[in-house]
Amino acid sequence: MIYSESFYQTEAGTLPLDAPTYVEREADDLLYQFAGSLTGNSRDCFVLAPRQTGKTSLMVRTANRLTEENLICVRLNIHQFAGIESDRQLWFSLLDEICQQVTLPGVNLPRQLEEVWNRQPDLAPALRFKNFLIKEILEKIAAEKLVIFIDEIQDLVDLNLQNVFIGFIRSLSDQNNEPLLNKVAFVLLGVAKPSDLMTRSSYALNLGDRIELGRLTPEACKPLRPGLEKVTTAPATTLERILYWTGGQPFLTQIVCHLVATGNNIEDSAQIETHVDTLVHEKIITDWRRQDRQSHLQEIEHWFTKVESSRKAEKLKALRLYRQILTQGSVSFRQDDPRHWDLLISGLVAKDDEQLEVANPIYAQIFNPYWITRTENLLQEGIMGLFSTIYNRDVFMLIDQSASMADKDADTRDQSRYDYLKEVVKGHILAILEETQVIENQTQKICDEVKVCFFGKTKNLGEPQSVKDTQRLKTLFGEHPPRTKTFIAPTLEKCLSTWKTTGQIQNKGAFFIIYTDGLFDDETEFKNCIQKNCHNLQSDKEVKFLILGLGEDIDKRNFLALDFNINNNLEYNVVVFDLVNEVEEDIIDFLERQLVDDPTGDSAIPDWVKQEFPDFVDELKKARTQTADSSSPNVPG
């Protein structure tokens, strides 16, 4: 509900300067010290945080505090510049707003800007901005410092001007040959990840000083107690229970305080927990979308769902990490991991002692496993179509050249496994290169070439070889006789690297078809390689690792466990195992089956598995039933 005339701030927006419920945090002192410092080389500071966490209120109070000490403070909002189309317009607009707010005796700064701006039309707009700032403002102000606060900087991303703007502001800190720049400080605030503001990762990690807002603590929340005193004789204890639920999230804390303050009296202190818990469940958690009139909770949901198609994959990755945090309690924060920043800026998680954890129990109950699954499904609907067919893919064939491939057995009809495989691979390549379909008068192919690698070695690995005809394949088999161990991870890593730098950036999926006659000598490294690369996938259809077993020594059950992801070690089910003899003449059908949506999973189990390993099939169905049960809803809404 939206409340009015409350002791607490129950509507989104900036707290008035005279608001009695403003709670100071460490960030208040840190920002004041940065902005007011007359020494040091840093001239820019960032406050990046979720919505409704007090960024603008912090800015207003810090600016007021500095103004009372005779510093000049300018407050800008990028929302004002919607519609600008160039960096020239941006720099001029910023200067114009600064000139409107800075007063110089006998000088009309806005008019001065109009006269000076076009004197050097060939000079870059950012340099014109700097020159005017130094010569027309910093040289002439009597104050010791000019502090420029710029709010809503995430709007720079929509304008596609974030790199040019942030990069130039950052460069000012490196210009020690201009002493007048010591008189200016930029404070940039917004709902953005570092990687949004500086798209080159090396820059994103060097955004300058960053101030974390942090949570509200019981010790700092004394200003919130007076509103509770009329309903309880133990306001401090009541506030502690409120903070338990909100985790110190500023806006949620104000809302729950209001619910308690305007509710029934708490006659018995022993009932405080029950009283607060009931209010939270009834007024916030239950049917939360309908009751969330302030859109606080919906804004968190929209962070993941109201995004362009090109960003849905990164939201899926962040949600998978959130599921892990929700399940195990916390993960170690990594500064260079975009998923960690995505969750932090959404507000879903908070950082304490370099650990990420769910921000509060309210979020944990609303944004629960059922919500995660539902949201993942919504996002996947938007990107699944891109990889729903076998066409427009890179195809890599990894061929086992271990010494055992020289063996003969009944499975290979008394040929060596290597010679038998040579003919099979030849047929598979011909089928893949010839496969086409026509849609709307356009011919689609799987690929124009197949990239072939032979695996076994760990050093001096060659590049994947392009094969467009069978003669080339015959030559490659002759150059790689079977005489090594069965190490696959280094070769697979090289193939993945090739795909990521050539195919993936063009939105091409990939098939990695692995032909082998036994287990891998580096099985752990192989699994780790796949697990690591799963983090970069947009969906489970983007890439498939297809293991085709050959010969009588193949450990079928071990590969099947990997195929069906029995232990859920992989976040995507991307590994497939079958037998060369089963798909010898039907490689296209085999590839197509891997992209079919099958809720029961029954069609994905080959007939030979059902016949040979019925106990495995039963184990698989049991595991899938348990997984489905764990994803069912337990909280309304």
N, C-alpha and C positions, 0 to 999 in steps of 0.2 A: 504494500500500500504506500501511497505518497502522503506524508504527514506535513502539517503546517503548524506554526507557532509551537514548535517543540523545543525543549531545552537542548536537544541533540540535533546534529546535522543529518536530516533524513532524506534530503534530496541531493542528487549529484551536483557537484559544483564546488566553487571555491569557498572556503570558510571565511566569513567576514573577519576583519582585523580585530574586532571586539568580541568575537565568539568565545564564550567561556570554556568551550569544550575542546579547544585546540590542544593537542598533546605534543610536546616537543620530543624529538628523537635526537640521536647522535648526529643525524644528517643536518639538523638545524645549525649546530656549531660548526660542522665541517664546511658547509656551504658558506656560512658567514666568514669563516677564516679564509677560505679561498678567495671569495669575491672582494674582501676588504684588505687583503694582504698587499703591502706596498713593496714587497721583495719577492724574489723567485722568478723563474723564467716561464712558468706555465701560464698561458693566457686563455686557456679554454678548459671547460669542465662540463661533464655530461651527467645528467640525472635521467637514466633510462629505467622505466618501471611500468607496471601494469596500470590500467585505468583505475580511477577511484582509490589511489593510494596516497594522495596528498601532495603531488608534485607542484601543482599550481598554487596551492595554499602555502607551501614552503617558499616558493618564489616570491609571492606577495609579501610575506612576513619578512623575508630576508631583505628584499628591496626597501621595505619601509624602515627596517632597522638601520640599513646603510645610509638611507636618505637623511635620517635623523642625525647621522654623524657627518653630514655635509659631503657625502659622495654623491655623484650623479648616477641615477639608475634609469635605464630605458627598458621598457617591457614590450616585446614584439610577439606576435602570434602568426605562424606561417599560414593559418587558416585565412588570414587577410589577403594572401597573395594567390588565392585560387584563380586559375585561368591564365597566369603568366606562362609564356612559352619559351623563354630564353634566359640564359644566365645574365644577359645585359639587363633585362627587366627585373630580375631578382635583385641584383646588386643595387640598382637605382631605387627600387621600391624599399629595400632595407634602409638605405641612406635617407630617403625621404621621411620614413617613419622616425628614424633617429633624430633628424633635424626638427621634426615637429615636437619632440619631447625634450630637446636640449635647448636651454635658453642662454644666449650670450648678449651682454649689454650692447645695445646699438646695432645688432646684427640680425638680419632676417635670414636665418639659415636655409629655409626652404627655397627662398628666392636665390640665395647664393649658390645652392646646388644646381638650380636650373641654368645659371650662367656659366658655371665651371664644368659641368658634366661633359659637354660636347666640345670642349676646347681641344681635346686630343682624341679624336674619333678612332684613330688606329690603335690606341692603347687598349689592352684587354680590360673588360669591365671590372674584373676583380682588382686589378691594379689601380683603376680609377677610384674604386671604392676605398682602397687602402690610402691612396694619396690624399683624397678629400678628408678621410677620417683623421689623418695625421695633421695636415696643414691647416684645415679649416675648423677642426674641432679640438683635437688634443692639444695643439699648440696654444689655443686661446682660452680653454676652460681654466677657471681658477681652482676648481676642485682637484684633489690629488688623484682621483681615479674616476673613470667612466666604466660602469658595469652594464653590459648589454645582455639582458635575459631574452632568450628566444624559445618560445613554447611551441608544442605540437610539431616538432621537427620531423616526425614521421611523414608529414605531408610533402616533404622534399622528395620522398620516394615516388609518390604519385606524379610529381612534376618532373621526375627523372633528372633532378638537379643535385642529388645528394652527394655524389662523388666530387663534383666541381666545388660545391660549397664547403663541405666538411674538409676536403683536402686543403683548400686555401686557408680556412680558419686555423687548421692544424699547423700550416706552414708559418703562421705568424709567430708561433712559439720558437721557431728556429732562427728568427731574424734578430739576433742580438746586436746588430750594428745600428738598430734604430731605437734609441733609448726612450723615445716618446711612446712606443708601443707598450712600455711597462705601465702606462697609465690606463690601459684598457684591459678588460676581462670579458670573456664570453661565457655565458652559462646556457647550455642547450638542454632542453627538457623534452621528453616525449615517450611515446609508446613504440619503441623500436628496438630491434636487435642490432648489435654492432655490425653484423654482416649485412643488414639492410642499408645502413648508412654508408658503409664503405665496402663495395662489393668485392674488392680484392682482399683476400683473407689476411695478407700481411699488413694491410692498413687497418682492417677491422680490429686487430688485436692491439693497435696502437692509437686508440681514440683519445688519448690524453687522460687527465684525471677523471675518475668516475666515482660518484657518490651513491652509495646504496641507501635506500630509504629505511630499510629495516622494519621490524614489526613494533607494535606498541607493547610495552612491558607493564606489568602491574605497578612497578615503582613509579613509572612516568605518568600513569593514568589517573592520578589524583584529581585532575580537573573534571573527570567524568563522574566522580562519586556524588556530588550534590544532587544531581537529578534522581539518584536512586534512594536518597535518604527518606523521601516521603512514603516509600513502600516497604522499607526494610530498616531494621536497626543495625544491620551488618552490611553496609554498602561495600566495604572492601572485600569481604568474602563473596558477595554477590558478583562483584566485578571480576574476581578471579575466575568464577565459573563462566561468566560471559566470555572472557578471554580464552578459556579452554576451547570453547566452541568456535570462536572467530580466529584463533591463532594470532591475534593482534592485528588482523587486517583492519585498517582504519575505518573504512565506510561500513563494513559489516558490524564492527564494534559499536558504532554510533546507532545503527539500526536496532541491534539486539538490546542495547541500553534503553532505547526508546520503548521497545516492546515491554520490557520489564517495568520501566518507570510509569507507563500508562496502564499497566495491568492491575491485578488484584494485589492487595498487601500480602507480604510474606510474614505471617504471624510467628512462625517458628523457624529459627535459623537452621534447624536440622532439615528443613524442607527446601532449602535454597537450591540444591542441585536438581531435585525433582521439578521444582517450579520452573527454573531456567530451561532445563532439558525439554520439558513439555512445550513451552513457548517456541523454542527453536524448531521442534518437529512440526508443530501445528501451523506456525505462521511463516516458516521459511522452507523447510525440506519437503513437506507433503504438498503435492501438486505444485511444485516450485515454479513452473513456467507461468501459471495463472497468477500466482501471488507475487511474482517478481516484477512489480510495477516500475521499479527504479531501473530495471534491465541490468542490474549488476551481474546476475548469474548468466543471463542470456548473452551479455557481452563476452563472457569467457567462452561460451559455446560458439559464438560467432567468430571468435579468433581462429577457430579450426574449420568452420563450415562455410563462412562467407568469404571465400578466397577464389582467386582466378584458378583455372584448371592447371596452369603451369606450376602452381604452388601446392597442389593437393598432395603430391608425393611427399614433400617435406613435412606436411602436417601429419600424414600417416606415420612417418618415422618418429615424430615427436610423441604421438599417441602410443606407439608401441613402447617407447621409453617410459611414458607415464604409467602404463600398465605395470611395468616392472617395478617402478617406485611404489605404486599402490600395493603391490603384492609383497615386496620384501622390506618396505619401510623407508629406504633411502638408497641413493647412489652417490658416488664421489663426483663432485662437480669438476667438469673439464672446460676450461676457458675457451678452447678451440672447437668445441662441439656445438654446431648450430642447433641441435635438438635441445640441448640444455638451455640455451638462450630462448628458444621458442617457448618452452614451458615456463621459464621465469617471467617472460614478458606477458604471457597469457594470464599470469596470476595464479595458475593452478598449483604451482610449487613455490617454495621459498628456500633460500639458501642459509644454512646455519653451519658454522664451522666447516665450510667447504663441502658440505653434504646437501644434496637436494632431497627434500621431503615434501609430501603433500602439505599445502599451506595451512589447512585447518580441517577439523572433522566435518564441518558442514560441506565443504567441497568433496571430501572423501565419500560422503553418503550420497551426494547428488551426482557427482561425476564418477560413478562406480563402474565396475566391469561391464554391466549391461549398457550403460551410456557409451563406453568406449567402443564396444562392438557395434552399436547402432551408428555411431559417428563414423567409424571406419567403413561401414557398408555404404554410407552416403558418399564418402569421399571416393571410394573405389568405383562407384557407378560412373564417375566422371572420367576415370582414366583407364578402365578395363578395356574399352573398345580399341584403344591404341594397339594392344598386343593380343587381340582376341583371335587372330589367325596366324598361320605359319608363314605368311608372306612378309617381305621386307625385313629380313633378318640376316645377321651374320651367322655363318655355320662354321664351327671349328670341329675337326675330327682329331682326337688324341688317341694314338695307336700304341699299344703296349709292345715294346721291343725287348722284354725281359727274356732271359735264356730259355725259360720254360715254354715260350711260344714256338720253339723248335720241336716240341714233343708232338707225338701223334696219338690219337685216341678215337674211339668210335664216334664221338660227337663231331669230329672233323672228317669223318669218312676216310680214315687212314691216311689223310694228308697231314703235313705239319700244320699246327694251328695257324702259323704265320702265312703259309701258302693258301690255306683255306680262307683266311680273313682277307687276303689280297683281293680275291674275286668278290667277296661280299662287299667290301668297301667300294670297289669299282662300281658295282650295281647301285649302291646307295648314292654315290656321287652323281651318277648318270640320272637317277630318278629325281634327285634334289635339283639339279641344274635344269632339267627339262620341265619340272612342275610349274604350271602357270594357271591363272584364272583371269577371266575378263569381266570387269565390273564397269558399267557405264562407259563402254568403248575404250577402257584403259586396261592394258595387260599388266597383271601383277606377277612377279616372280618371287621365289624364296630368296634367291641370291644369284649373282653372276659368277661367283667363284666360291669354292670351298677352301678353307685354310686348314692345312694338315700339319700336325706335329707328331713326332715319335717321342714317347716318354720312357724314362728309366734312369737317365743321368741326373746329377744334381749340379753339375758345373758345365760351362761352355755350351750353354743352350743356344740352339739356333732360333731364328725367327720363324713364326708360322709361315708355311709355304703355300702360295696361291696355286690352286689346282683348277684348271678350266677344261682339261681334257684328260682322258685316261692314260695317254702316253706319259704325261708328266707324273701320274700316280705310279706307274710301273717303275719309273726311274727312281722315285723316292723310296719305294720299298727295297729296291736293290741297294740303295745307299745306306740303309739302316737295318742291317741284319740283326736278328734276335740274340743279344749277348750281354745284356745288362741286368741290373736289379730292377725292382718295380717301384721306383720313386716317381710320383705323379705331381705332387704339390708345386714344385718349381715351374714345371711346364704349364700347369693349369693357371698359375699366377701370371705367367707371361701372356698367355692367351687372353685372360681377363683384362690385363692392362691394354692389350691391343684393341680389344672391343671397346673399352671405356673411352679411349682416345680417338677412335674413328667411328664406331657404330652408335654407341650410346648417346653421344652428343647430337646425333641426327635422329634420335628417337627410334633407333632400330633395336629390336629384341635380338636375342641370340640363343642358339642351340650349341651346347658343348657335348658332342657325342664321344663317349669314352669306350674304347674296345679293349677288353682285358681278359686274362685267363685265370686271374686269382686275386687275392687280397693285395693291398698296397703296402709296401714296406714303410711308408710314412702316412699311415691311415689317419693318425691324430692331426698331422699337419694338413692333410687333405680336407678333413672336416672343418678345421679352423679356417682354412682358406675360404670355404663356401660360407661359413657362418659370418666371417668378417665382411664378405662382399654382399651378403644379404642386406646389410645396412643401407646400401646405396641403390636398392631396387625400388621401382615404383609400384610393382605388383608381382604376384607369384607367377604371372604369365610372361613377364618381361624376359626372363632367363630360365632355361631348363638345363640341368646337368643329367644327361642320359647315359647311364652305364649299361653297356651290353656285354653280358658274360659269355665266355667261350670255353669249351673244354670241360672235362670231367672233374677238374679240381676246384672249380669255382665254388666259393662259400656262399651259397644262395641265401641262406637265412640271414647272414650278417648284412648283406647288401639290401635285403628286403627291409630290415629294421631301419636302415638309413633312408631308404626310399619312403617309407610311410611315417617317418619322423616319430617313432613310437615314444621317445623320451622328450619330445618337443624341444630338441636342442637347436633347431633352426626356426627363425621367426617366419620363414616362408617355406612351404613344401615345394622345393624346387629340384629335388633329387629323384630320379626315376631309375628303376632297375628292371631289366628284362634280359632275355636270352637271345643271342645272335640268331640261333636257329628258329626262334619264334617270330622274329621280325625280318628274316632274311629277304623276303620278297615283298614286304609291305611297309617299307620305311616311312612312306608318306602318311599312311594310315596311322602308324605308330606315333609320328610327330603330332598329328592332328588330335589324337586321343588325349594328349597331355594338356591341351588347352580347353577341353570340354568341362563346363561347370557341372559338377555331379555332387549334390548335397549329401547323398548317402555314401559316396566313395566306392560303391560296389563295382561299377564299371571300370574303375581304375585298377582293380585287382585282376591280373591275368588268370585265365582259366587254369593254366598249369600250376599256379600258386594255390588255388582253391583245392585242387586235387592232391597236390603233393604236401601242402602244409595247412591242413584244415585247422589245426590248433593255433597257428599264427593268425589266420583270418579271424578266429574267435577273439584272440587277444587284441587285435586291431580294432574290431568293432566295439569291444569293451572300453578301450582307451578313448575312442571317439565319443562314445556316450558320456563318459566322465567329463570330457572337454566341453561338450555341449551343455551339460548340467551346470558347469562352473560359470558359464556365460549368461545364464538366465537371470532375469531381473529380480532384485530384492528390495528395491525402493521405488515407491510410486513416482511417476513423472519421467 
